[in-house]
Amino acid sequence: MGGSTTRNKTRGGDKTQSGRAQGGLRCGLEIHQQLNTGKLFCRCPTTISDGKPDFVFSRTLRALAGETGQVDRAAQHEASKAKRFTYHSYAENCCLVEMDEEPPHPMNEQALLAALQTARLLDAHILDEISVMRKTVIDGSNTSGFQRTALIALGGELREEAVRIQTICLEEDAAKIVSRREHEDVYNLSRLGIPLIEIATEPDITSPEQAQRAAAELGMLLRSTGACKRGLGTIRQDVNISVTGGARVEIKGAQDLKLIPTIIENEMARQTALIAIAEELGARAPILPPPPKNVSAQFAQTRCAFIKRGLARGAALIGLALPGFAGLLGRELAPGHRLGTELAGYAKSFGFGGLIHSDEDLKKYAFTAEEVAATKKVLGVKRHDAFLLFLGEPERINDLLAFLLLPRIERLRHGVPQEVRKAEANGTSTFLRPMPGAARMYPETDIPTITPPKSFAVPKPLAEQRAALVKRHKITEQQASRLLRQGWDLDAFVKRYPSLGAAFLTTTLLDAPKELRKRYKRELDLTTHEDALHTILEHAEKGTIAKDAVIDLLADVADGRAPDISRYATVDEATITAAVQRALRADPTAPVPALMGVIMKELRGRASGKEVMRILKELKNAGTTQ
């Protein structure tokens, strides 16, 4: 996250907001955007399959030394889990390259062009020669045990937020996790190899709000290339965070921009709390934990169901005393996230279901006072001490303690460790792996060095695109920004459906999902159902359905059905007139809005509201109900 590129101050950080900058927040982003150009090193499409696989195979992976001659610590951590990996492969979007049974093909030229365009839009320095590297990854997400990545450009700036750009890379996406078990992970290969543009910024961000804005601007800039995939999961934000006295922590997988400020605030709170715990441990001067002990016998008659099941199948209950830790395991690091939760996250990363700690309400596990007292006696726990319990194979528990948990407990005395964490849906984070280093990189020998073109077309800057949309289609600046952010090409829609008009198309693209939630309590991502959307809009353009029926037909799509056009076929003027007359006869004095509601309900989207209103006003003014 270092760097020395000079930057011009424009909008920049929010150094007076809530005192956050005074807390020493340093924050950088890593934006990963999938491209819809075909896969990076083969000719398979970038579609994602989730059905029954056509092929299934398994692998085991081991850590190798990188270019420095050392084995990366993150790779060592993954290797210590000794897992087997099973892969689901699909004939429509996977080939021998994904299976690591065939060398990579030449780099996808469209993907390279999109990365070069991104670099030019950010005023970054494009390298004269591009070399593909291998990045050791043995968590099973790559069948080869490495990810191919290429450095495209250095430097540059996101001027809107005065945030310097560190690097721009082009790399292949990893396989998609299907399930995790203690000894096996299952992956879906259809995502493996999809091109990703990675933009890494310098740690110039000084507030959670600035991070959110910068991520949004970078996302819009990427989509301006026209090469990006759209929809949930196609863009991911990793956030690098540190506070004064803390350390750099990378939080991966923030998919929702709205969650970024919460993630940063919670990480700031977590680091601040860990610094305070380190100071308190320094004052207490606790001794190192003694060796763990088997306390299975103390729970031979336990009423705790999951411990009873575990002991019955041959697992052991292992206890670990923590001298001087009384009260600390229940200390809150962030809302709903305590130190005990933190340590349980390390156990889960190793394949365990979690752990039990003495600061919890042990009654929720149906532990008796006698069981707790007997456990404390075996472990030698005194009044100022705490303890942890682990259920599993003794050898696996010993590995967890030796490789991960005991070093982490020791590190509590020194504050915040550098590590990689996973963003959770509530804005907290859990441990993923140690922070990788340079030892994981080594050259890709199957792909020759690439000389990028000197000249190529570059899309217009975002500000110009926004202004042009507002001027051309008479929409608001906010609507133009949302269209660009979501990757919708309004010009193409207006050209394809001219009679529907820019206003209606804009409202449909931006607000249809919200309207579906309101009317039908349904969720629909239009970007992943664009074919169905075009089918519906084509009928509206031809006049075979009314524009008012578009939302109703999208509800069919949200339910997983093909849109039933016949249910909403437009009716003729005589049918509309008859419906209006019936409403007037039923309540001649009713106001127009009430009458419109009755009539539109009867016609069920088979007539435009504009046409119904015209006929209603004519008959009402004429006093005609026959």
N, C-alpha and C positions, 0 to 999 in steps of 0.2 A: 504493500500500500504506500510505499514511498514514492519519491519523484521530485523533480526540481523544475518542471516546466513552468515558465512565467505565465500568469493568467491576468486577464483584464477583469476587473470587478464590474459586474452589472448588478443583477438582482441579488445573487449570492445567498449566504446563509442567514438564519434568523437568530442573530446572536443575543437578542434581548428577550426572546420568547421563553417564558416560564423559567428563566435562569438555566436553561439546559446547556447552552454553550459554556457557561461558567463552570458547569460540572465536568468540562473537559471532553465532551463528546467528540469523537472523530469517527466519521462514518464514510464508507465507500460502497459502491454498488457493483454487482456483476449481473448483467442482463443477458439471458440466454433466450434467443428467438429462433424457433423452428422455421425452416424454409420449405416452400411447396414446389421445389424444383426437381424432384426426384432425389434419391439418396446420394450421399456424398461420394462414395467410392464403388458404387455399382449402378445398375440401371433400373433398379426396382422403384416402384412408386412410393410416395410418402403416406399412404393410407395406413390406418391402424385397424387391425383385426382383433376381435375379442371372442370369436366363436370357438368351436372345436378345432384344435390344431391339426394340420395335415401331417406333421412330423413331430416327434418328441425324442430328445436325446439328452444325455447327462454328461457333465464334466466335473473335474476337480481342478483347482487352480493353485499355484504356489507363487510366492513372491520372489522376484529376481532383482539383482543389482541393477541400478540405472547407470547413466553415463558417468556419474561420479565414482562408481565402484562400490557404492553403499546401497543397502536395501532400505527403501523408504519406510518410515515408522508407521504411516497409515496402512501401507501394504502388509507390514508385519502384524499389525492389529487384526486385519481381516484374515490373514493366514492362521492366526491363533485360534480362530473359531472352528477350523477344520470342517467346513461345510461342503456338501455336495450340491451342485447346481443343475437343475433340470430346465430345459428350454422348450417352449412351444413355438413351432415354426409354421408359417403359412405360405402356400405356393404362390398366392397372388402378390405378395410383397416381400418375400424373403428368398435368398438364393445362397449359393455356396460361400459367398463372401461373408454374409452374416454368421454362417456356421463356422467360419475360420477354416474352411476346407479349400479355399481358392484365394489367390492373391488379390489385393484391391485393384480396381480399375482406375484409370486416370481420374483426377478430381473433376467433379461436376462443374462445367464452365458457367452455368447460370448461377449456381451457388457462389462461386468465386466472384462473379460480377456483382452480385448483391452485397457481398462483403466489401468490395472495393468502393461501391457507391456509398455505403455507410461510412467508410473511412473518409471519403471526400466531403460528405455532408458535415462531418465533424472536424474538418480541417486537420486530419491526422496525416502523419508522414507514412506513406505506403512504402514498404520495403522493396528494394531492387530485385531481390530474389526471395522466394517463399519456400521454406523447407517444412515438410511435414514431420512431426515428432510423434513418438509414442509416449503416452502417459500411463504409467502402471496403475491399473485398477483391477483388484482381484476380489471385489465384493460380489462377483458373479454377473454384474450388469453388462459385461463385455465378454463374449465367448473366448476372445484371444488373450484376455488378461491385461489388455491395454486399450486406451482410447486414442484415436488418431486426432491430432490437433495441429493447426498451422497458424503461426503468427503472421498477420496480414499487415498491421500498421501500428505505429507508436504515436503517443501524444495526441493533440487535438483538444477540443474544449466544447462542452455544452454551454453555450454562451448565456442561454436564458437563466441558468442557475449558477454561473461562474464556477462550474465543476470541471476540473481537468480530466481528460481521458488518459488512462495509463496504457492500455493495450486493446487492440481489436483482433480477435481470433476467429477462425473458422474451424469447427470441429464436428465430430459425429455424435449424435445423441446416443444415450445408453438404452439397453433393453428395459422394458416396463415390468415392474415387479407384479407378480400375480399372488404369491403367498410366501410367508416366511414361517419356518418351523425351526426347532432347536438344531437339527442336523441337516436341513435342506431348505434351499430357497428355490422358488419356481419363477421363471421369467418368460415374458412374451417378447419374441424377437422382432415383431413387426415394427417397433419403434427404433430398433438398433440401426444406426447408420443414417438417420434423417439429419440433414445438415442443420447445424446450430451456429448462428453468429453470436459470439460472446464479446460484450463490451464491458471492460473493467475500468472503473473510475479511480482517481486518486481519493484519499480520505479528506475531501474538502467540504463534506456535508456536515453542518453543525446543528441541525435540528431534525426531529422526526418528520415534520411537515415538508422540509426542503427535500428530504429523501424521497418522499412520496411524489412530489412534483417532478423531481429529476427522473425518477423511474418512468413516470407517465410521458415525459417529453422524449426520453430515449425510445420508449415503445412506439410512439408516434413516428419518430424519425425512421426507425427500422421499417415500419409498415409502409412508409412513403416509397420504398423501393419497389413495391408491388409484388415481391417474391415471398412474402411471409404467409405461413399457415395461420389460420384464425381459429378461435374457439378456446375453451377451457383447457389449460395444460400446454398450450403451444408457446407461451412465453413464461419464463420463470425468473424471479428476482432473487439473487443471493445478496445478503447484507452483511458487510464487515463492520464490526462495532468495537469500540474501546472507549473507556472513560479514564480519567486521571487516576493513576494507581492500578488500573486494570490491565488487560491484555487484549490483543486482537482476537476476536471470536467471529467465525464465519457462520451465519445462519442461512441454511439452504432451503429453497423450495417455497418462497413466499409468492403464491400465485395471484392473490387478491391485493391490488394496490391499496385498497382501503385498510388492509391489515398491517401495512408496513409501519405506520407510526406506533401502533400498539406493540409490534414486535420489538422495535427499537427501545421504546419506553420500558418494556419488561426486561430487556437485556441490560439496560442501564441500571435498573433496580437490582437485577441479579448480581451484576458485577459489584455494585456498591455494597450489597449485603455480604457478598463473599469476602470483600476487603475487610468489612467489620468483623466477620467471623474469624478471619486470620489474625486480626489484632487481639480478639478475645482469647483465641487459643494461645497466642503468644503470652498473654497475661496469666493464663491457667498453667502453662508449661506442661501439657500432658505428655505421658510417655507413649512410645509406639505400641500399637495393638499387639497383644500376645497371640500365639498361634491359634487358629480356629479350632473348635471342638465339636464333636458329634453330640447333639442333645436329643437324638431320636428317642432314646429310652425315656426321657422326661415327658414325652408326648405319646407314650404307648397307648394310653386310654383317652386320647384327646377327643373332644366333640367337634373340633374344626374339620369340616368335611374334606377340603382339598388337601390338608396335611394327612388325614387318615387315608385318602386314596393314594397319595404319593408314597407313603410308607408301605402300604399294601403291595405296591408294584415294585418295591425294592429301592426306592429313593431314600435319601438320608436328609435329616434336618440338621444343618450345620450352623453353629452360632459363632459370632465374632464379637468380642468385647472391644469397646472403644473408650479407653481411659480418658477422663476429663471432658467427655462430650455430652454430658447430661444437659438436656434442654436445647441443644443446638440442632438436633435432627428435625425438630418441629419448627425451627426458625423459618419464617416466610422469606423467600428470595424475591418472589413476584406474586401477583394475585393468584391464589390457588396452587402455588408451586413452592414447596418447602425443601429444605436441604435433604430430607429423607426421600422426597420425590426425585430430587436431582440424582441421588445415588441409585435409586431404583431404575432410573433411565439408563445408567451405565450397565446394570445387570440385564435389562431388556435388550440392549444393543448386542449383548453376548449370547442371546437366545433364551434367556430366562424370562419367566413371567413377571418378575419383579423381586422385591424383598420385603421383609417385615422389620420395622425398627421400633425401639422401645419408647420413643416419644409419641407413638400413635396411641389411640384408644384400643388397647388390645382386647377389650371385651367384644369388639365387632368380629373378632376371629373366634369367638367362643372359648378363649383361653381362660382357664381357671387361675385363681390367685396362687394355688399350689404349683401349677405348671410354670408360671412366671418366676416364682421364688426359686424353684428347683433349677431353672435355667440360669438365673443370676448366680446361684451358688456354684454350678459347674463352670461357668465362664469367669467366675471371680469378679463379678460386677459389684462395685461399691456405690455409695450415694451420689458421687459426682460423675459416674460413668454412664455409658449408654451401651446398647448392643444391637446387632443386626442378625437376622435369621434368613437362611437360604434353603430352599427345598430343591433337590435334584441329585444327579449322580455326583458322588464325592469328588471324583477326578475332575469333572467339569467345574465344580464349585472352586476347587483349588486353582484351576487355570484362570477362572474369572478373577479370583483374588490376586493371584500372582501377576497376571498380565495387565490388569485394568484397575480393579477397585482399591487395592492397597496403595498403589502409587497415587491414585486420585485422592484418597483420604490423607495421605502424607502431604499432598499438594495443597490441601486446605489450609495448612499453616502458612502458606506463602501467597495466598490470594487467588487470583484468577488464572487458570491455565489457558494457553492457546489451544483451541480445538475447533472442530467442525460440528455444528448442531443442526437439528432438523426443526423447521418451523411447524408448530402445531396449529390446529384450527382456532384455538382460543387465544392465540398471540403469544403463548409461551414457547419454549423450545426444549428439546431433549438431545442428549449426547448422541452423536452419530459416529465419529471417529477422531483420532488425533489429527492435528493440523499437518497436512503433507508438506514435504519440502522438495528441494531441487533433485533429490536422489531418485524421484519417480520418473524423470524424463530421460529418454534416449532416442536416437534418430530412427526414423522409419526408412528402412533400406529398400522397400518395394516400390516407392514412389519417387521419381526424379524431382530435382529442384524445379520450381515453376517461376518463369519470368512473367510478371503481370503486364498487361497492356498499358501503354503510356496514356492513351486517350480512350474515353468511353463516355456514354451518355450518363448524366447525373440528374436525378429527379429534382424538382423545384424544392426550395426550403419550405418547411412546414408553415411558416407565417404567410408565405405567398399562396400556398395551397388553400389555407383557411380563408384568406381574403378573396381568392378567386371563387370559391364555393359560395360564399356569402353574396358576392356581387352577381354571379351567374344565376343562382337559383332562388335568391331572395329569402334565404334562411338565416337564422341567427348565428352569431359567432360561436355560441355554446353548442348549437347543433352541428356546425361544421367541425368543431373540435371533437365532438363525440363520434361523428362519422369517421374521421381520420383515425381516431384512437382505436375504434373497433375494426378498422380496415375495410369499410364499405366504400365502393366506387359509385358515388351518386351519379356522376356523369353517365356511366354505363347503364345504370338503371333508368335514368330519364330518357336516354336514347332508345332503349329497348321498349319502354312503356310510356310513350309520350302523352297519351290521353289521361293517364293517371295523375300526372303532375308531380313536380318536385316536392311540394308540401306534403301530399299524401304519402309518397314513397319515403320521405325522411321520417315522418311519424311512424310508419310501419316498421322501418328498419330499427329505429331507436326505441320505440315504446311498445311494440307488440308483446315482448316478453312480460313487461309489467302489466299490460292489459290482460294477458292470459292468466297471470297470477290473481288479478283482481276478480275477473269474471268466472274463471273455471278452476282456480286453485291448482294450476298446472305450471310446470317448469319447461321451458324450451330454449335451447341455444340455437338461434337462427343460423349462426355461422356453420354449424354442423349439419344443418338441414336445408342448405341453400337450394338444392334441386327441387325439393317440395315447395319451397317459397316461390321459385320461378314458375312452377306449374300453376300455382294459385294465381299469381299476378298475370300470367298469360291469359287466363280465363277472364280476369277482371278487365284486362286491356281489350279483349274481344267483345266484352259486354255480355258474355254468357253467365256471369255472376255479377252481383253488385259489389261495389267496393266495401260496403258494410259487412259483407260475408267473409272477408279475408281473415279476420280474427277467429271467427267460428271454425273455418276450415283449418287454420293453424292449430286449433285445439285437437282436431283429429290427429295431426302429426305428433303433437305432444303426447297423445295416448298410444303412439306407436302404430297408427293406422295410416293408410293412404288417404289423402283428402277426398271426401265424397262430394264431388262437384254437383252431382244430380240433386242432392238435397237442397242446394242453394241456387238452382237455376233461376234466372231472372223471370219475373212475371210481367205480363203486358199491362198496359194502362188501364184496361177494363177491370182487371183483377184488383189493381191498386184502388181504383175508384170505388169498387164494391166494398172493399175493406174500410175505406174512409167513411162511406155512407153508413155502414153498420155501427161504427164507433160514434158517429154523430147521432144516430137514432137512439143509441143506448144512453147517451148523456149529452144533449145538445148544448148545455151551458158550460161544459167542462172547458178549462183553458187549453190553449193549443199544445203546450208541453205535455200535459196529461194525455191528450188525445194521441199525440205522436207516440208516446210510450205504449199505448194500447195497440195502435196500428202496427208499429214496428215489431211488437211481440208476436202478433198474428202472422205477419209476413216473414218473420224469422230470417232476416238478412237477404231476402230474395228481391228486394227493391231498394234503390238508393234513398237515403234520408232526404236528399234534396228534391227528388221527384215526388216523394210522399208529401213533403211540406207544401210543394206547389199546388198539388191537387187539393189538399186539405184546406189551404187558404182560399182557393177558388170556390169550393163548395160552401165553406163556412160564410164567406162574404156574400155568396148568392143565397144563403139560407136554404140550400138544397140538401135533403137527406134521402131522397128517393133515387 
